[in-house]
Amino acid sequence: MLEPYTVLDFTDERGEIGPMILGDLGAEVIKIELPEGASSRRAAPFYKDAHEASDLSSLQFIAYNRNKRSITVDPNSDEDRSVLDELIRRADIIFESAPNGILAALDFDFAKVSALNPNIVHVCLSPFGATGPHANFHGNDLVIAAMGGPISLQGPIDRPPVRISVPQVWRHAGIEAASGALVALTRTRRTGGSQFVDLSAQSVMTWTMLNAMGAHAIQGFDFERGGSTINNGKLKMELVYETADGWIVALPTSSVIEGCLEWMIEDGVVDATYRDIDWQNYDLNIRDLDNAPINLYQAQEILASFLTLHTKQELFEFGLNKGITLAPINTLEELLSLEHIQTRDYWRDLELKDKTVNTPGLWAKPSAYKMSIRHHAPKLGEHNQEIRAELEKPAKLKEPVGQEDLLPFSGLKVADFAWVGVGPISSKFLADHGATVVRVESQLRPDVLRANGPYKDNIEGWDRSQFYGDFNTSKQSLALDLKQPQAIDIAKQLIAGSDVMIESFAPGAISRMGLGYEEVRKLNPKLIMISTCLMGQTGPAAEMAGFGYHAAAIAGFYEMTGWSDRGPIGPWIAYTDTIAPRFISALLSAALDHRRRTGEGCFIDVAQIETALHFLAPELLDLQANGHLATRTGNRSVYAAPQSCYPCAGEDNWCAIAVDTDQQWQALCSTLNRSDWANDAALADNPGRLRAHDRLDDGIKAWTADKASADVMAILQAAGVPAGMVQRSSDLLQDPQYQHRQFYRYLNHQEMGTVPYAGHQYRISSYDNSPQGPAPCLGQHSFEVLSEVVKLSDEEIAEAYATGIVT
């Protein structure tokens, strides 16, 4: 898809996955390294504890550097500098990690890069953004996740707020950078000129908060963490239940309880009278704790008693056979043996020195062209001669660029049949950047996000949910009853005039409506259609319906979140819903660019679990290579200490402190006036500090306990120690860095009035990229869409309203 483009990768462990994804999509990716190699070659985990940069010992490096070639550049060599200049002239996109990255070491910045290549896209990944009051803050995985907000939502209330125990920040940031790069590339192609894409990892992590991003401004209070429950401010619904051999994620709703009822009766958990309960009424009144004969909490107790009698695999297979979603909380070992993933031929063999292991494979299945793995991670300087020889040949001609001031996707039309998270976020990506996106839904079956908070002023209503709002900015809403044949006819007319169609129903559902790809391609051969669901369109578990928390359980993220002495609690709500759209956004840009050049439409199957597994790739390799099984460790790193969230003055206030290096350790000791620690040889390195973690935590807590979290952050940051207050949505709305970046955008909604919407996670230098408008009310644009987009006559529109086709 991206074969014409050349990408220069100056990243380290902070974002290498982004250029890799563009390599998966066909781009030529060249990794530029100093003679000593990128720092990511020395990033844990290692294969058999080797530490040499040239021998591919870093499993982190191996996981995120496929489809790349490596060239080394000596900053003291005039010849090498000429080589670098020529590479930049020929490139289309540059990625760099900042601060203290390779590109800066070579004395290059955006101005110098643009002087060599006036149409370059320069993507800079940094902890908090390239400018602003926190631009120079020290940030690592724990600190960025704390300041971005998701940590404030995770964990039981009787313990510190907790992160996912394996690194996630730079994996999110890398994929989002790939998405931003392709938007900027589209902008350059249409308007000309270089583009600087300034990505903030903090903003990226705020997006993993989902409905909590701006909750305080909408409903008047912050969401609170509550272990493994869904907490919408009015009730807590338990998601995690113990089984005979582990844990499982299940919803205590009628579909699960009634689906398991005969087995429950057989087990003696309930008696036959439970067959007479009106389970539909139970669902309708699930928030009423006085509901008779059974309320939510009683139902949860029954479900817990039943599930503990059976194994995860028994329950999973039963659910698949009965159409009930029972999602096992898998370990990494169980993931590697999961039949469904093996059936889809997802894993790819990877040759290490003396063994073959499985690594996450290609994360989408396009019908019209093949994604491929052309190179495994390169040795240091492996392609020096090859790349230098290529530079002796004339550069390939580049396409001419336009001169109009256009949004990247202006003129593009999108038929959005998706719902909940992944699909709508993916189509929002196109809408926010100028596409006309028509969201098709119905008053008879509204998007479930409309029925979940935060609600404006905490008053429920289909058009008062900012959970729906943040994911559907810049769109138009068409309300159609798709159960009626005439509505399907209208949908077909919409699709026939569209460039992209996105749907996220369970496999087969869209075809049963008469809107499957084989049908719609007859109407529109150039259509790009994306179907995205939990497990993909094929395989034994394909028809498993569910939400992002089910996928997060199956994909291993629940096993990675919480405390070692307690059961898993999982990330906040639907974690994989924050991963898959990043991949799909890049995929959409690439597919559209391919169609522009070839005229070729396609169908693309995206299994959300297959995108998510890339966020555990180093840990999967570590298990197979070294036998180390990653699991939940609270806030502690396996490799560095001390790291945790420490209590501060006030109620439930915390500051994350995360020491990575010996230098940072000495700075911490000096700031806390702990010369005893600084002079203790047993604490001089990370292994020693890891062994003494409990003692160090006690000492740090004593220092933070009477200080405001913002003061702790400021004091330690000034000393060069990574530290960040654990921020809730109320803090984020006041964050001076976010105010500088204009992260929250206040837009006027038809019913809610002026409310904040979460903005983009990157800023593009040539224009003010942001949501173009508020989310629509249900059916708000039905008449305009039917008349202006579908182009029905007045009589046809009147008939559609009269017959209830338009709801």
Secondary structure, 3 states (H helix, E strand, C coil): CCCCCEEEEECCCCCCHHHHHHHHCCCEEEEEECCCCCHHHHCCCEHHHCCCHHHCCEHHHHHCCCCCEEEECCCCCHHHHHHHHHHHHHCCEEEEECCCCHHHHCCCCHHHHHHHCCCCEEEEEECCCCCCCCCCCCCCHHHHHHHHCHHHHCCCCCCCCCCECCCCHHHHHHHHHHHHHHHHHHHHHHHCCCEEEEEEHHHHHHHHHHHHCCHHHHHCCCCCCCCCEEECCCCEEECEEECCCCEEECCCCHHHHHHCHHHHHHHCCCCHHHHHCCHHHHHHCCCCCCCCCCCHHHHHHHHHHHHCCCCHHHHHHHHHHHCCCCEECCCHHHHHCCHHHHHCCCCEEEECCCCEEEECCCCCEECCCCCCCCCCCCCCCCCHHHHHHHHCCCCCCCCCCCCCCCCCCCCCEEEEECCCCHHHHHHHHHHHCCCEEEEEECCCCCCHHHHCCCEHHHCCCCCCEHHHHHHCCCCEEEEECCCCHHHHHHHHHHHHCCCEEEECCCCCHHHHCCCCHHHHHHHCCCCEEEEEECCCCCCCCCCCCCCHHHHHHHCCCCCCECCCCCCCCCCCCCHHHHCHHHHHHHHHHHHHHHHHHHCCCEEEEEEHHHHHHHHHHHHHHHHHHHCCCCCCCCCCCCCCCCEEEEECCCCCCEEEEECCCHHHHHHHHHHCCCHHHHCCHHHCCHHHHHHCHHHHHHHHHHHHCCCCHHHHHHHHHHCCCCEEECCCHHHHCCCHHHHHHCCEEEEEECCCEEEEEECCCEEECCCCCCCCCCCCCCCCCHHHHHHHHCCCCHHHHHHHHHCCCEC
